[in-house]
Amino acid sequence: ISAWWNFGSLLGVCLILQILTGLFLAMHYTSDTATAFSSVTHICR
């Protein structure tokens, strides 16, 4: 039971991290091709 509990908590942490980073990237999303690269450089800074 301990190994499955450890595996499940690790999966939960990965899921929460992926949801948070997805929301962060979705807030900075631009569909315009002219401003897309400047948006990526703004996120990386």
PyMOL Python script that loads the backbone (N, CA, C, O; Angstrom):
from pymol import cmd

cmd.read_pdbstr("""\
ATOM      1  N   ILE A   1       0.844  -1.197   0.000  1.00  0.00           N
ATOM      2  CA  ILE A   1       0.000   0.000   0.000  1.00  0.00           C
ATOM      3  C   ILE A   1       0.878   1.246   0.000  1.00  0.00           C
ATOM      4  O   ILE A   1       0.504   2.268  -0.576  1.00  0.00           O
ATOM      5  N   SER A   2       2.037   1.171   0.638  1.00  0.00           N
ATOM      6  CA  SER A   2       2.903   2.336   0.731  1.00  0.00           C
ATOM      7  C   SER A   2       3.442   2.756  -0.637  1.00  0.00           C
ATOM      8  O   SER A   2       3.542   3.948  -0.928  1.00  0.00           O
ATOM      9  N   ALA A   3       3.787   1.774  -1.478  1.00  0.00           N
ATOM     10  CA  ALA A   3       4.316   2.107  -2.804  1.00  0.00           C
ATOM     11  C   ALA A   3       3.241   2.751  -3.672  1.00  0.00           C
ATOM     12  O   ALA A   3       3.520   3.703  -4.401  1.00  0.00           O
ATOM     13  N   TRP A   4       2.014   2.240  -3.599  1.00  0.00           N
ATOM     14  CA  TRP A   4       0.937   2.836  -4.390  1.00  0.00           C
ATOM     15  C   TRP A   4       0.580   4.229  -3.894  1.00  0.00           C
ATOM     16  O   TRP A   4       0.230   5.098  -4.692  1.00  0.00           O
ATOM     17  N   TRP A   5       0.664   4.452  -2.589  1.00  0.00           N
ATOM     18  CA  TRP A   5       0.403   5.776  -2.025  1.00  0.00           C
ATOM     19  C   TRP A   5       1.457   6.767  -2.510  1.00  0.00           C
ATOM     20  O   TRP A   5       1.136   7.904  -2.856  1.00  0.00           O
ATOM     21  N   ASN A   6       2.729   6.325  -2.533  1.00  0.00           N
ATOM     22  CA  ASN A   6       3.809   7.176  -2.996  1.00  0.00           C
ATOM     23  C   ASN A   6       3.638   7.498  -4.479  1.00  0.00           C
ATOM     24  O   ASN A   6       3.825   8.642  -4.893  1.00  0.00           O
ATOM     25  N   PHE A   7       3.284   6.496  -5.276  1.00  0.00           N
ATOM     26  CA  PHE A   7       3.084   6.697  -6.713  1.00  0.00           C
ATOM     27  C   PHE A   7       1.910   7.632  -6.982  1.00  0.00           C
ATOM     28  O   PHE A   7       1.985   8.483  -7.868  1.00  0.00           O
ATOM     29  N   GLY A   8       0.838   7.479  -6.230  1.00  0.00           N
ATOM     30  CA  GLY A   8      -0.333   8.323  -6.423  1.00  0.00           C
ATOM     31  C   GLY A   8      -0.088   9.768  -6.034  1.00  0.00           C
ATOM     32  O   GLY A   8      -0.570  10.684  -6.699  1.00  0.00           O
ATOM     33  N   SER A   9       0.661   9.977  -4.958  1.00  0.00           N
ATOM     34  CA  SER A   9       0.954  11.352  -4.558  1.00  0.00           C
ATOM     35  C   SER A   9       1.891  12.019  -5.559  1.00  0.00           C
ATOM     36  O   SER A   9       1.780  13.219  -5.809  1.00  0.00           O
ATOM     37  N   LEU A  10       2.819  11.244  -6.134  1.00  0.00           N
ATOM     38  CA  LEU A  10       3.702  11.791  -7.164  1.00  0.00           C
ATOM     39  C   LEU A  10       2.915  12.152  -8.415  1.00  0.00           C
ATOM     40  O   LEU A  10       3.171  13.187  -9.031  1.00  0.00           O
ATOM     41  N   LEU A  11       1.951  11.301  -8.799  1.00  0.00           N
ATOM     42  CA  LEU A  11       1.095  11.617  -9.938  1.00  0.00           C
ATOM     43  C   LEU A  11       0.245  12.855  -9.665  1.00  0.00           C
ATOM     44  O   LEU A  11       0.027  13.668 -10.563  1.00  0.00           O
ATOM     45  N   GLY A  12      -0.231  12.999  -8.439  1.00  0.00           N
ATOM     46  CA  GLY A  12      -1.026  14.172  -8.092  1.00  0.00           C
ATOM     47  C   GLY A  12      -0.223  15.455  -8.158  1.00  0.00           C
ATOM     48  O   GLY A  12      -0.720  16.483  -8.619  1.00  0.00           O
ATOM     49  N   VAL A  13       1.032  15.399  -7.694  1.00  0.00           N
ATOM     50  CA  VAL A  13       1.898  16.576  -7.753  1.00  0.00           C
ATOM     51  C   VAL A  13       2.182  16.947  -9.203  1.00  0.00           C
ATOM     52  O   VAL A  13       2.176  18.128  -9.549  1.00  0.00           O
ATOM     53  N   CYS A  14       2.434  15.946 -10.062  1.00  0.00           N
ATOM     54  CA  CYS A  14       2.679  16.220 -11.481  1.00  0.00           C
ATOM     55  C   CYS A  14       1.447  16.820 -12.149  1.00  0.00           C
ATOM     56  O   CYS A  14       1.569  17.714 -12.987  1.00  0.00           O
ATOM     57  N   LEU A  15       0.262  16.335 -11.784  1.00  0.00           N
ATOM     58  CA  LEU A  15      -0.969  16.849 -12.376  1.00  0.00           C
ATOM     59  C   LEU A  15      -1.220  18.293 -11.968  1.00  0.00           C
ATOM     60  O   LEU A  15      -1.582  19.119 -12.806  1.00  0.00           O
ATOM     61  N   ILE A  16      -1.031  18.605 -10.693  1.00  0.00           N
ATOM     62  CA  ILE A  16      -1.239  19.970 -10.214  1.00  0.00           C
ATOM     63  C   ILE A  16      -0.236  20.920 -10.855  1.00  0.00           C
ATOM     64  O   ILE A  16      -0.589  22.036 -11.236  1.00  0.00           O
ATOM     65  N   LEU A  17       1.031  20.474 -10.976  1.00  0.00           N
ATOM     66  CA  LEU A  17       2.057  21.312 -11.595  1.00  0.00           C
ATOM     67  C   LEU A  17       1.738  21.569 -13.058  1.00  0.00           C
ATOM     68  O   LEU A  17       1.938  22.680 -13.550  1.00  0.00           O
ATOM     69  N   GLN A  18       1.240  20.542 -13.768  1.00  0.00           N
ATOM     70  CA  GLN A  18       0.912  20.703 -15.176  1.00  0.00           C
ATOM     71  C   GLN A  18      -0.295  21.617 -15.363  1.00  0.00           C
ATOM     72  O   GLN A  18      -0.341  22.390 -16.321  1.00  0.00           O
ATOM     73  N   ILE A  19      -1.267  21.539 -14.467  1.00  0.00           N
ATOM     74  CA  ILE A  19      -2.436  22.418 -14.556  1.00  0.00           C
ATOM     75  C   ILE A  19      -2.033  23.866 -14.298  1.00  0.00           C
ATOM     76  O   ILE A  19      -2.493  24.773 -14.992  1.00  0.00           O
ATOM     77  N   LEU A  20      -1.173  24.088 -13.296  1.00  0.00           N
ATOM     78  CA  LEU A  20      -0.760  25.455 -12.971  1.00  0.00           C
ATOM     79  C   LEU A  20       0.062  26.073 -14.091  1.00  0.00           C
ATOM     80  O   LEU A  20      -0.153  27.231 -14.447  1.00  0.00           O
ATOM     81  N   THR A  21       1.011  25.309 -14.656  1.00  0.00           N
ATOM     82  CA  THR A  21       1.810  25.863 -15.749  1.00  0.00           C
ATOM     83  C   THR A  21       0.966  26.051 -17.004  1.00  0.00           C
ATOM     84  O   THR A  21       1.213  26.974 -17.780  1.00  0.00           O
ATOM     85  N   GLY A  22      -0.027  25.188 -17.216  1.00  0.00           N
ATOM     86  CA  GLY A  22      -0.923  25.367 -18.350  1.00  0.00           C
ATOM     87  C   GLY A  22      -1.765  26.625 -18.220  1.00  0.00           C
ATOM     88  O   GLY A  22      -1.975  27.339 -19.201  1.00  0.00           O
ATOM     89  N   LEU A  23      -2.248  26.898 -17.013  1.00  0.00           N
ATOM     90  CA  LEU A  23      -3.002  28.133 -16.795  1.00  0.00           C
ATOM     91  C   LEU A  23      -2.119  29.359 -16.971  1.00  0.00           C
ATOM     92  O   LEU A  23      -2.553  30.372 -17.519  1.00  0.00           O
ATOM     93  N   PHE A  24      -0.860  29.263 -16.498  1.00  0.00           N
ATOM     94  CA  PHE A  24       0.064  30.383 -16.639  1.00  0.00           C
ATOM     95  C   PHE A  24       0.364  30.667 -18.106  1.00  0.00           C
ATOM     96  O   PHE A  24       0.431  31.826 -18.516  1.00  0.00           O
ATOM     97  N   LEU A  25       0.548  29.600 -18.907  1.00  0.00           N
ATOM     98  CA  LEU A  25       0.805  29.800 -20.328  1.00  0.00           C
ATOM     99  C   LEU A  25      -0.446  30.264 -21.067  1.00  0.00           C
ATOM    100  O   LEU A  25      -0.346  31.029 -22.027  1.00  0.00           O
ATOM    101  N   ALA A  26      -1.616  29.815 -20.635  1.00  0.00           N
ATOM    102  CA  ALA A  26      -2.856  30.228 -21.291  1.00  0.00           C
ATOM    103  C   ALA A  26      -3.161  31.697 -21.026  1.00  0.00           C
ATOM    104  O   ALA A  26      -3.822  32.344 -21.839  1.00  0.00           O
ATOM    105  N   MET A  27      -2.689  32.233 -19.902  1.00  0.00           N
ATOM    106  CA  MET A  27      -2.906  33.653 -19.623  1.00  0.00           C
ATOM    107  C   MET A  27      -2.077  34.537 -20.552  1.00  0.00           C
ATOM    108  O   MET A  27      -2.455  35.673 -20.835  1.00  0.00           O
ATOM    109  N   HIS A  28      -0.937  34.007 -21.028  1.00  0.00           N
ATOM    110  CA  HIS A  28      -0.056  34.795 -21.888  1.00  0.00           C
ATOM    111  C   HIS A  28      -0.195  34.422 -23.355  1.00  0.00           C
ATOM    112  O   HIS A  28       0.679  34.753 -24.156  1.00  0.00           O
ATOM    113  N   TYR A  29      -1.289  33.731 -23.729  1.00  0.00           N
ATOM    114  CA  TYR A  29      -1.439  33.241 -25.099  1.00  0.00           C
ATOM    115  C   TYR A  29      -1.845  34.372 -26.033  1.00  0.00           C
ATOM    116  O   TYR A  29      -2.742  35.156 -25.722  1.00  0.00           O
ATOM    117  N   THR A  30      -1.165  34.451 -27.198  1.00  0.00           N
ATOM    118  CA  THR A  30      -1.574  35.369 -28.258  1.00  0.00           C
ATOM    119  C   THR A  30      -1.592  34.594 -29.567  1.00  0.00           C
ATOM    120  O   THR A  30      -0.656  33.851 -29.863  1.00  0.00           O
ATOM    121  N   SER A  31      -2.649  34.764 -30.349  1.00  0.00           N
ATOM    122  CA  SER A  31      -2.764  34.047 -31.613  1.00  0.00           C
ATOM    123  C   SER A  31      -2.136  34.824 -32.765  1.00  0.00           C
ATOM    124  O   SER A  31      -1.966  34.282 -33.857  1.00  0.00           O
ATOM    125  N   ASP A  32      -1.792  36.086 -32.533  1.00  0.00           N
ATOM    126  CA  ASP A  32      -1.185  36.895 -33.585  1.00  0.00           C
ATOM    127  C   ASP A  32       0.251  36.454 -33.816  1.00  0.00           C
ATOM    128  O   ASP A  32       1.015  36.289 -32.865  1.00  0.00           O
ATOM    129  N   THR A  33       0.625  36.260 -35.093  1.00  0.00           N
ATOM    130  CA  THR A  33       1.976  35.772 -35.394  1.00  0.00           C
ATOM    131  C   THR A  33       3.025  36.850 -35.172  1.00  0.00           C
ATOM    132  O   THR A  33       4.193  36.531 -34.952  1.00  0.00           O
ATOM    133  N   ALA A  34       2.641  38.104 -35.223  1.00  0.00           N
ATOM    134  CA  ALA A  34       3.622  39.175 -35.046  1.00  0.00           C
ATOM    135  C   ALA A  34       4.039  39.317 -33.590  1.00  0.00           C
ATOM    136  O   ALA A  34       5.198  39.619 -33.309  1.00  0.00           O
ATOM    137  N   THR A  35       3.118  39.105 -32.667  1.00  0.00           N
ATOM    138  CA  THR A  35       3.426  39.294 -31.251  1.00  0.00           C
ATOM    139  C   THR A  35       3.711  37.996 -30.512  1.00  0.00           C
ATOM    140  O   THR A  35       3.958  38.018 -29.307  1.00  0.00           O
ATOM    141  N   ALA A  36       3.682  36.852 -31.217  1.00  0.00           N
ATOM    142  CA  ALA A  36       3.879  35.565 -30.541  1.00  0.00           C
ATOM    143  C   ALA A  36       5.304  35.432 -30.022  1.00  0.00           C
ATOM    144  O   ALA A  36       5.508  34.971 -28.899  1.00  0.00           O
ATOM    145  N   PHE A  37       6.301  35.832 -30.825  1.00  0.00           N
ATOM    146  CA  PHE A  37       7.690  35.670 -30.391  1.00  0.00           C
ATOM    147  C   PHE A  37       8.023  36.610 -29.240  1.00  0.00           C
ATOM    148  O   PHE A  37       8.759  36.231 -28.330  1.00  0.00           O
ATOM    149  N   SER A  38       7.496  37.819 -29.267  1.00  0.00           N
ATOM    150  CA  SER A  38       7.745  38.739 -28.159  1.00  0.00           C
ATOM    151  C   SER A  38       7.044  38.261 -26.889  1.00  0.00           C
ATOM    152  O   SER A  38       7.518  38.520 -25.783  1.00  0.00           O
ATOM    153  N   SER A  39       5.925  37.570 -27.042  1.00  0.00           N
ATOM    154  CA  SER A  39       5.256  36.999 -25.875  1.00  0.00           C
ATOM    155  C   SER A  39       6.083  35.877 -25.270  1.00  0.00           C
ATOM    156  O   SER A  39       6.150  35.755 -24.047  1.00  0.00           O
ATOM    157  N   VAL A  40       6.716  35.052 -26.105  1.00  0.00           N
ATOM    158  CA  VAL A  40       7.571  33.975 -25.608  1.00  0.00           C
ATOM    159  C   VAL A  40       8.786  34.549 -24.897  1.00  0.00           C
ATOM    160  O   VAL A  40       9.170  34.051 -23.838  1.00  0.00           O
ATOM    161  N   THR A  41       9.400  35.586 -25.457  1.00  0.00           N
ATOM    162  CA  THR A  41      10.559  36.190 -24.799  1.00  0.00           C
ATOM    163  C   THR A  41      10.156  36.880 -23.503  1.00  0.00           C
ATOM    164  O   THR A  41      10.949  36.936 -22.563  1.00  0.00           O
ATOM    165  N   HIS A  42       8.931  37.411 -23.436  1.00  0.00           N
ATOM    166  CA  HIS A  42       8.460  38.021 -22.191  1.00  0.00           C
ATOM    167  C   HIS A  42       8.257  36.969 -21.103  1.00  0.00           C
ATOM    168  O   HIS A  42       8.540  37.225 -19.933  1.00  0.00           O
ATOM    169  N   ILE A  43       7.767  35.783 -21.482  1.00  0.00           N
ATOM    170  CA  ILE A  43       7.576  34.703 -20.508  1.00  0.00           C
ATOM    171  C   ILE A  43       8.927  34.199 -20.013  1.00  0.00           C
ATOM    172  O   ILE A  43       9.083  33.908 -18.826  1.00  0.00           O
ATOM    173  N   CYS A  44       9.910  34.091 -20.915  1.00  0.00           N
ATOM    174  CA  CYS A  44      11.219  33.542 -20.538  1.00  0.00           C
ATOM    175  C   CYS A  44      12.014  34.503 -19.655  1.00  0.00           C
ATOM    176  O   CYS A  44      12.928  34.069 -18.954  1.00  0.00           O
ATOM    177  N   ARG A  45      11.691  35.787 -19.671  1.00  0.00           N
ATOM    178  CA  ARG A  45      12.445  36.742 -18.855  1.00  0.00           C
ATOM    179  C   ARG A  45      12.099  36.646 -17.394  1.00  0.00           C
ATOM    180  O   ARG A  45      12.651  37.385 -16.579  1.00  0.00           O
TER     181      ARG A  45
END
""", "prot")
cmd.dss("prot")
cmd.show_as("cartoon", "prot")
cmd.util.cbc("prot")
cmd.orient("prot")
